[in-house]
């Protein structure tokens, strides 16, 4: 259903003395259009179908999507930094090439998601301004430092593994552009997770010092990876509505439990251990459980007081400033192409 059909009210020539009557009529017509739009939206959601950019949608649905997709885009862009710092220090040419390709993939994910967010009416410039001004959030995990080469493995295995667990259900998100973007992103994240697993496997089968380096990296990234799914369900007021709108399919705790179950089996193959002696499968609930997480630390990092928050934003600002000439050149080229097209058409 096109937004134009639902949101525009046919104009009527105003007669002297009839202004109040026309205003009242326009108000009723607008109310009717809103009611029709809401009915259409409700039917699409109940049929588990998709809302497209020109369809009518509730303002709260649009706002929720814009918040989630822009945060996701920012996470992809900021998330390039911990790994990009290791490209020149990777132990072989092969490892450098793989890591460079992975970082480029993350940049591409950011572009897909910014494009999806733009269909909701927010400009990319505004989203980027909000990010570098510190007004917009991104995933808390990218505010932790990557201390050793083994961290590249832990980030791939745990962080990208958690991302896959969280994002595969988003391929069925009710908003079309978001769901379609997630299909390609998840395929590439699957590769990222496997390359991280392979780095850890090689280190685990190396010298005792290399195996210890891999274990230390897993110890550092385990808890932040579990917190990537967001706060516990009881402390996540947005999750219930997002699930009612078919944006999310599973709650934070459900996804976290699934992820723990995946890690339990894979860590055995790695020959490493999870730094959590309370991981167990609950036969009554049929869910995996884990030890307590430090949610105060999570909130501190979200509030901008994590180990690398300032560093990440400062580098993003510097990159944005350094890239100004590229944006100006692209705008000048686009203007030239547009002028040429109009001249040919004239």
N, C-alpha and C positions, 0 to 999 in steps of 0.2 A: 504494500500500500504506500503510495507516494506521499511524502510529507506535505507537498504542495496542496494535494487534494484535501488534506485534513486540517491544515493550519491556515490556509488563506480563506478569507471571507469575501464573497463577491461584493464589490463596491456598488453602492446605490447613490444616484444623484440626490443631493440633499435639497429638499424644498424649504422655503422660508417657514419658520414656525414648527417644522417637523423634526428639528435636530434631536430633541429628547427622545422622540419615538424611534428615530433611526438608531440612536445609541442603544436603546433597550433591545431593539431587534437584532443589532449586531452582537450584543452580548449573548442573546439566546442562541444565535447561530454559532458563536464560538463555543458555547457550552455543549451544543450538540456535536460539533466536530471533535471536541475533547472526549466526549462520551464514546463516540464511534471509534476514535483512536485507541482509547483504553480497552474497548471490547475487542478490537483487532489484536492488540498487544497480548491481552490475556489469552486469546484463542491460540496465538502462535506459541506462547510459552506452554500452554497446556498440551499442545500437540508435539511438544519437544522439537519444534522447528526453529527457524532462525529469523532474527530481526536484522534488516539491512539498513545502511546509512540513511536512506530517504524515507524509511518507515517512521510512523509516529512512535514515540517511546516516552515513558514518564521521565520527568526531569531528574528524579532520583536515580533511575536506571542509568541515564546518560552520565550523571555525575560519578556514580560508582564505577562505571566502565572506564571513564576518563582517568580517575584516580588510579585504578588497578593497572591499566595498560601503560600509562605514562611512567608509573613506578617500575613496571617491568622493563620498559625501554631504558630508563635511567640505570637500572641494575646491569643490563647488558653492557652499556657504555662504560660505567665505572668499573665493572667486573673485568674489563680488559687490562686494568693497571697491574694487579698482582702478578699476572702471568707475563705480561709484556716486559716487566722488569727482568725476567729470566731468559728471554730469547737469546741475548748475547752470551749468557752464561750456561746455556744448555751444554751437556757433555759431548755432543757429537753434531755433525752437520745434519744428520737425519733428525735428531731431536729438535734442532733449531727449526728445521723446515716444518715439522709437525706442529710445533708450538706456535709458529708464526701463522700457519693456516688456521689453527684453533682461535687465535686472537682475532684474525680477520672474520672468522665465522661470527664471533660475538658482536663485532661491529655491524655485520649484516643483520643480525637479530634485532639490534637496536633500531636499524632503519626500517625493518618490516613493522616493528611495533609503533614507532613514531608515525608511520604512514597510517596504521590502523587507528591510532588516537586522533589523527587529523580529521578522519571521517566523522568524528563526533563534534567537530567545530572548533577545536583548539589548534592554534598554529604551532608549528614546530619551534619557531623562534621563541614563543612564549614559554613553551615547555622547557627549552634549554635555558632561558633566562631564569626560570624558577629553580632549575637545578643548580646553576652556578651561584645563585644568590642564597643557596642553602634553604630555600622554602620547600623544595620537593624531596621526598624520601626515595631511597633505593634499598636494596636488600642489605640487611645489617652485616652479613658475612663478609662483604668486601671491605669492611673496615678493620679486618685483621691482617697482620703482616705475613708474607710468605718468606720464611727464614732460610729454607734450604731447598735443594733441587727436589727432595722428596715431597715438598709441599705441592709441587706441580702434579705429582701423582695423587696426593690426598685431595687436592681441589678437584681434579678430574673425577676421581672415584666417588668421593663423598658429596662434594658441592654440586657437580653436574648430575650425579646420581639422584640427589634429592630434587634437583630441578626437574629431571625426567619424571620422577614419581609425582611431583606436583603438577607438571604441565601437560602430561599425556591426557588427563581428563579434560583439560582446557581445549583440546582439539574439538570437543563437542560443546564448546561454549555457545550460548544462545545468540551472541552477537557475531554475525558472519565474518567480518574482516578479522576479528581477533582469532576465531577458531581456525580460519584458513591459514593465518600466519603461523599458528602454533604447529600445524602439521609439518611444515618444513623445519621449523626450529627444533622440534623433538627429534627428527631424524638426525640432525647434526649433533644435538646434545648426546645422542646415543653413541656416536663416534667419540665424542669428548670423554664420556664416562669410560669407554673401553681403553682409550689411550692412557687415562689416569691409572686404571687397574693394571695395565701392562707395565707402566713405570714402577709401580709399587711391587709387582711380582718380580721384576728383574732385580730390584734392590733387595727384596726379601731373600732371593736366592744368591745374593752376592756375598760379600765379606760380612763378618759379624758387625762391623761398624756401619755398613750400608743397611743391613737389616734393622739395626737400632735407629738409624736415621728415618727409615720408613715408619717404624713403630711410633717414634716421637711425633712425626707429622700427623699420623692418624690420631694420636692422643690430642693434638692441638685442635684439629678440625672437626672432631666427632660431635662435640656439644654444639658448636655454632651451626653445624649442618642440621642437627635436629631442630634447632630454633628457626631455621629458614622457613619452616611450615607455618610460622606465626605463633601467637600466644595460645594457651590452652583454650578449648572451646568455650569454657565458662567466662573467659576474659576476652572474647572476640565478638563484639557486638555486630560486626558487619557480615560475618560468615553466614548466619541464618538467612538473611535477606538475599545474599548472593546465591545461595543454594535454591531459594524459592524462585529466583529468576533464571535458574539453570546456567548461571555464569560459572559457579563452582559446582562440582558434583559430589565432593566428599569434604568432610570437615577437617580442620587442621590436625586434630588428634587422630582421626582415622588414617590420614595420609602418613603421619609420623609413625604410626604403628606399622603400616605396610613397609615403610622404608627400613625400619629396624629389622623386620623379618628378612628383607633382602640382604642387608649387611651381614646378618648372622651367618648365613651360608657362604657368602663370598669371602668373608675374612678368613674362613677356614682354608680356602684355596690359596689365599695369600700367605698363609703361615704366620699371620699376625693375630692380634687380639683387639677387641673393642675395649676402651677404657671405662667399662661399665659392668660391674659385677652383679647388677640387678636386672640385667636383660633376661627375660623369660617369656615363655608362651603360656598365656592364661587359658586353660582348657575350658573354663566356664564362659568367658567372654569371647573365646576364639580369636584373641588379639595378642599381639606382641606388646610387652611392656618394657619400660626402661627406667633407669634411675632418675632422681630429681635433677632438674635443670635450673640454672641460675637466671631466673627471669628478671631479677634486678639488673644484672649485667646486660641482658637483652634490651631493657628499656633505656639504660645509659647509652648504649651504642646507638640506638634509634634516635636518642635526643642529641646526638652529635658529639658524645663524649667517649667514643671508642678509641682504640689504639691508633687508628689511621684516618679518622674522619677528616681532620683538617688537611692532611697531606693529600687525600684523594680529591677533595674539592679544589684545592689549590692547583693541582696538576690539571684538573679538568678546565679550570679557568684559563690557565696558561695555554693549553691546547686550543681552546676556543679563540683566544686572542691571536695565537700564531696562525690560525686558519682563516683569519679575516680576509686575507688577500684572495684565498680560494673562493670564498663566498662572493666577494665583489666581482671576481673574474667570471664566475658562473652566472651572476645576475646580468653582467654586461653582455655576455654571449647570448643569454636568453632574450634580452631586449633587442639585440641585433637581429636574431633569428625571427623574432616576432615582427620587427619592422620590415624585414625582407619578405616575409610571408604576406603581409598586408599590401606591399607594393606589387607583388605578383598578382594578388587577387584584384587589385584596382583596375 
